Amino acid sequence: MPTVHHCKPKHEKHSYSSSSSSSSEDEEELIRLQEKKLRKYQEKVNKIEILEDKVKHNEKKDKKVEKKVETLEDNVECKLKKWRLKYRTVVKRLRKVKCLMVNGCDAYGSFYSVISQTVQPNNSFIFEYVLNMLNFTFVPGSSDITVLRDGIYTFNLTVQLDQPSQVAIFLNNLPQLETVTASNSGTHIVTLHQLLSLKKNDVVSFRNYISSVAITTSLPATGTIQHSQNLDFTLYRIAPLPESCCVVPCLNENAWCDFESEDSKCSDYESKSESCSETDTEKSHSSKFCKEEKKDCDKKKKKHRNKY
């Protein structure tokens, strides 16, 4: 018998080849997708690493900025301490120089009387009371006022009299002609305003100056106030004498730390008051404090230079 060959049909062969090609394409596409995913993942990782580097860099910058801020704060504190010390030292120096009158007027007084008194020519008026007196010597019920500070003084005087009169300020028993004043009016109220230069231990008085007769101060007017004034004399120091005007204090090498000695020629220490004087312990304390502050500031500056 003849042999029979069983052959597959042609369309079956084609279907097998097409299925194999489609499977290979699917595999390739899967591989491409995986590679794409890997690339994206790698990109994200790279971005994260870059961000981490930036964060570290910024942290380093922040630390540097913090250090700079700390050093600047230290320098500012140091400067503030120095300026505080300078201000305190300047104020103390200015207070020592009495002619600058930093603490205000240092010589003043108000002297007055309420009784009626008759004063002969060239005799002095009597002041019964004194009010707010500083750096004058005066005994209530007397006529002489002793000056304890050199300087320019302003005089303000008002007196009520019963008759025409001529009066003047006397200085060391000598009339000051620039203060002579008189009244011939019906009211007989005499006022005097003048500036005079006085020196320490000068004696000031107010007198009836070559009037033709004795003059009498008026009785206080009758009213609710029993003791009204008929004689009022006020004087106070407004400036140092021009010829002894103070000079700027001498400065030492460490001007802000070392105070001047008490025998300095640039200041009027003779008229120094106890309230403004500085003890030796205070001087040593202030100079030590200043030196310590300088050392601290120098150390901080050196550290700052070494760091940057």
Secondary structure, 3 states (H helix, E strand, C coil): CCCCCCCCCHHHHHHHHHHHHHHHHHHHHHHHHHHHHHHHHHHHHHHHHHHHHHHHHHHHHHHHHHHHHHHHHHHHHHHHHHHHHHHHHHHHHHHHCHHHCCCCCCCEEEEEECCCCEECCCCECCECEEEEEECEECCCCECCEEECCCEEEEEEEEEEECCCEEEEEEECCEECHHHCEEECCCCCEEEEEEEEEECCCCEEEEEECCCCCCEEECCCCCCCCCCCCCEEEEEEEEECCHHHCCCCCCCCCCCCCCCCCCCCCCCCCCCCCHHHCCCHHHHHHHHHHHHHHHHHHHHHHHHHHHHC
